[in-house]
Amino acid sequence: MAREAQNRRSGRPQGRQIGYARVSTDEQATEAQEIELRSAGCDVVVQEHGSGASRARPALLRLISDIRAGDVLVVVRLDRLARSVSHLLQVIEDLTDKGAHFRSLRDPIDTSTPQGMFSLQVLGAVAQLERALISERTKSGIIAARSKGRLPGNPGIRERRPEALARMTAVQKAAYGRRIQSTMNQWLPTVRRMRPDHNWDDIARVLKQRGLDWTPERLRRAVKWLVTERLADPTLLKRASPQLPEDRLMTLVAGISQSAVSSRQPRRAIGFGK
């Protein structure tokens, strides 16, 4: 109660303070981060273990999936959350889309305050400059390689080296996962209502009525990824039971009606190539 009163006086959001503590594989434990996060008012601290160079962070994905409007995701330092400015901005954008906020204890970032939003805008400008510099260096490298008679690009991939192909596959899977996670709130509620009573063709048809351009196979693959990451119930992948034509038509119409009534997301088309 005292903390809620303090939040009201300070103008802070009234939701939960959720801490996120991450250590890389060569570090020991998250105790120090957890102590600092709980001292800052976090009742819940989510722990993550893994390489700092990887964006595949299932605990963070589940946290963002479950976070509610008004909640605040809190970290000790920015490098505990993201590996680059662009990655950080993507996470904050995902939080903002859900009405949640972000705060770093040791950095001037608190998206619930005007000062924090200003710092975020500066970071956005830095990210834009970072992308421009990378693009410029890439183009210069291609020109230099061609002038020396070399082929541009990753030689490991051109030569089909297993380690290079494995890294490329990991990057592609991580990017696919981010796309799924960033849009799941638009379509997963409909899937949960209709599975496993309906087949994937029916659900894709309902989503199309909402302006979401899914094919049955892409939709099934996306749900399978969520189940693998423990972001969705495995029963969603159970085989649909056969229905009589009349029953199937009635339940399909009901699914379209429920989806239209309960949807709070903007009607925009999405699709994935994988």
N, C-alpha and C positions, 0 to 999 in steps of 0.2 A: 504493500500500500504506500509506504514512504517513497519507494522508487517511482511509482506511478504519479504521485503528487509532484515529485521533483521533475519528472518528464513534462507534466503539464505546465509547470512554472517556466521551464526552459524552452518550451515549444517543440520538444522532441516528439517523434512519432509514438503513439500509444501501444504499438504492437510489441511482439517479443523481440528480445535482443538475443540473436543466435550467433554464437562464436564458431569460427572455422579455423582449425589448427592443422597445419600440414608440415610434415618432415620428409626430407628426401631419403633415399634408401641408405645413404651413408651416415645419416644422423641417428641419434639414439631414441629419443622419445619426445612427446608433445607436452610433457608436464609443465615446462616453463611457460609455454604459450597459454595453456589452459588456465594456469594460475592468474596470468595477466588478464585474460578474457573474462574470467569470473569476477575478478576485482573491478572490472569495468562495467559489471552489471549483467553479464550473460548467464542466464539460467541453464542454457543448453549449449554444449560445445561439441561440434562434429569433428571427428579426427580423420585425417587422410594420410596415407603412407604411400610414397612412390617417387619416381624420378621427377626432378624439377623441370627437366626438358620436355616432359610429356604433358599434353593437355588432357589425356585420358584420366579423368578424376571422377570416378563413379560416385563417391560420397558427396562431392560438390554438385554433381548433376541431380542427385536425389534431393539435396538440400534446396536447390533452386526450384525443383519440381513441387516440393511440399510447402514452400514459403508462401505466406499470405500477405495481403495488402496491409501496410502499416508496420510489418516486421522490418528488422534491421539486421543485415548480415555484417558481422564485425570480425575483423582480422587484426593481428598484431602489427604486421607490416604488409605492404603491397606485394612483396615478393613471395609471401606465403600463399597468395591467391592466384597470381597470374605470372606467366613467364615472359610477357611482353606487354607493351602499352595497348596494342590492338586487342590482345586477349582480355586484358582488364576491362577495356571499354565494352567488349562483347558481353562479358559477365554482368556489368552494370546495366547495360541495355536490357538484358533478360530480366534483371530484378525490377527495373523501372516499368517494363511492360506488365508486371504483376502488381504494381503499386507498392513495391518494397523499396528499401533504402540500403545504402552501403556506407560503412564507416571503417577507416583504418586508424588504429590508436596512435601510431607513431608517424603518420603522414597527414597533411592538411586536406584529407578527403572525407567529407561527410555530406552525402547527397541530400540530407534533410535540411541543410543550411545554405544560405546564399553564398557564403564564402567557399563552402565545399563544392557547390555547383560551378563557381568560377574556376577553381582548381581543376575541375573535371573538363571544362572547356579548354583550358590550357593544355591538358593532357591530350585532348582531341586534336589540337593543332600540332602537337608533337608527333602524334601517330600519323597524321597526314604527311608531315615532313619526313618521317621515317619511311613511309611507303614510297614517297617520291625519290628519296635517296637510294633505296633498294632498287627501284626501277631503273634509275640512272646508272647505277653500278652494273646492273644486269646487262643493259644495252651496251655499255662500254666494254664489258667483258666479252660479249658476243662479237663485237666489231674487232677487238684485239685478237680473239681466237681465230676468226676468219682470215685476218691479215697474215697470220702465221701458218695458215693452211690447216688449222685444227677445226674439229667439229664442236660447236657449242653444246652446252648441256652437261649432264652428269655422265661421265664415262662409265661409271659402275652400272647404271641403268642401260646404257647402250650395249654394254658387253654382257648384260643379263647376269651380273654377279648376284648371288643369293642374298648377301647381306644388304646390298643396295636396294634390291627389290623388296626385301622385308621391311626396310625403313620406309620406302615409298608406300607400301600397303598399309603400314601403321598410320602414316599421315593421312591417307585417304579415309581410313576407317574412323579416325578421330574427327575429321571434317564432317563426315556423314553423320556421326553421332551428335555433333553440335547442331546440325541442321534439324535433325529429328527432335532433339530436346527443346530447341527454341520455338518450335511450332506445335508441340504435342498438345498444348492446352486448347488448340483450335479444333482438333479432331478426336483426341483420345476419349473424351467423355461420351461421344457418340458410339465409338467402338465398344466401350464398357457397357453401354445400355443394350447393344444389339448382339454382342457375342456371349456365348457360342450359339445362340438360337438362330442366327442368320449367317449366311455364307458371305465371303468377302465381296462378291459381286453386288449383293444387296447393299452392303455398307458403303461401298464406293459410290453407288448410285445415290444414296442419301447424302453423302458428303458433296457430291456434285451439285445437288439441289441447293447447297449452301455456298456454292462457288469455289469449292476446294477440289482441285483437279487431281484426284488419285486414281490409279489403276488398282485392281484387286491385288496383283502381285506386289506392287510397291508398298501398298498398305500392309499386307501380311508381313513383308520383310521388315517394315518399320516397327511393327508391334513385336516381332521376334527380337529385334535389337533391344527394345525397351524391357522385354522379359529377361533377356540375357543380363542386362545391367540392373535387374531387380527394381525397375521403375514401373513395372506393370505386372498384373496377376497372370501366372502361367495358364490359367483356365481360358484366357482369351484365345489361346492357340488350339484349343480342343476342336475336334472335328464337329462341324455343324450337323445337327440332327435333321433328317429329312422331314419336310412338311408337305401337307396337301396344298395344291395351288391356291385354294380359297384362304387357308390359314396364312400362307406365305404373303399373299396380297394384303390381307388385313394388318398383319404385323409390320409389314414394310411401310404402309401408310402411317401407322402409329409411330414408327421410328422417325419418319420424316417430320411428323407433327411435333414430337417431343424435341427433336433436334432444333427445329425452328424456334420453339418457345424458349428453350433453356440456353440457347447460344448467346454469349455475350461478346463474341469475338467479331472483328470486322470481316466482311465477306470478301476475301481476296484469294486468288488462285495460288496454289503452291504445288510444287512437284520436285522430285528428286530423280537424278539420273542413275542412281545405284539401286 
